[in-house]
Amino acid sequence: MAWSRDDMASVAARELRDGFYVNLGIGIPTLVANYIPEGVHVTLQSENGMLGMGPFPREHEIDADLINAGKQTITELKHTSYFSSADSFGMIRGGHIDLSILGAMEVSETGDLANWMIPGKMVKGMGGAMDLVAGVKRVVVIMDHASKSGEPKLLHKCSLPLTGTECVDRVITNLGVFDIDSKGMRLVELAPEVTLDEIKSKTEASFRAAL
């Protein structure tokens, strides 16, 4: 049985460590904040100039001036701080963010990432992903294993414009978890009732199983 979006977020939350500074991308990655392990204190950073993001607001708490990089309304905490986006990217480029959890359109077997545009489609902007994958200490991707049309998203080589090369450390899909290092891609966990044969049939990338 494939993992749901919340299941994938819960699996990704295992990456969190006490004291981490973490950047969460748009989409499924934002759900990771709902699964922070008990006793683990992390500080969420947003590229638009906020450190210490709180949870999504209830209706009566909505403040249109408090948004994350994905333009979603959020809340502040007692220790929240604000600064310019230049300072925010200084944190990212300076290697001060421990973990970034991003979405993706494609990931290659060598850890290349494509997640910012599809040629011919409207692009609002590249966002901060290119800086994140270059400056953050560890990069984890959450995505569906295949596209809506059933095409593999784990590939020998990305076909879409790249966000970064050899930058992805771990991929969590709805079917399993893959680690990527200098030796290539390896499958380290399967979703419940998902078989290795199913993974192989839906994956173009070369990988080895380490289960």
Protein Blocks (a to p, Z undefined) as FASTA:
>chain_A
ZZdfklmmmmmmmmpcghiacdddehjllmmmmmgcehiacddddfkopahiacdddfkl
pcfklccfkopacdddfklccddfklmmmmmmnopafbdcdddfbdcfkopacfkbcehi
acfbgbjmlmmmmmpmbdcddddfbdfkopafbdfbdfbdcfbghkbfbdcdfkbccddd
fkbccdfbdcehiafklmmmmcfbdcdddZZ
